[in-house]
C-alpha cells in the first residue's frame, strides 16, 4: 500500500522491529469536521487499537518506553488507542493512524541516553567561591556602620 514502511501485512518500525498488522485493530466511526454532504452518512474516522502488553513484536524495553510515552492514550489494560479524523476518507484516516503509531513506536525504540555524573572543574569551583565572596562583601557594605567606641 502507501508508504515505504509497509509490505505484506508487516509494518516495519526499525531494522530490528516489525509489527504484524494482525496486532492492530481498526474501528471506523463517524467523524465530525470535513466531509461535505457525506459527513453524517459515512464512517470515515478511524480508532486504532493496539495491545501493547500482549504484542509479541516488541522487545520488553521498547514496550516499557512505549507505555511511558503514550501516557493517557493507553488504557489500564494496556490497550493503546489512536484516533484519526482529519482526512475526508477512511483510507486517509487509516494511513494517518498507522503512521502515528509507527512514529510513536520509533520514538520508543530509541533508548534514552544515560546521564554520566560529572564533577565541577577546579577553576569553576574557584570562580563560584570568588563570586560568593564578592556578593558577601557587597551585602556587608550595605549594613549600618558600627558606632565608634567612646572609650578612646
Beta strands, then each sheet from edge to edge (+ up, - down):
strand 1: 6-7
strand 2: 10-12
strand 3: 18-20
strand 4: 24-29
strand 5: 45-51
strand 6: 79-84
sheet 1: 1+ 2- 3+
sheet 2: 4+ 5- 6+
end
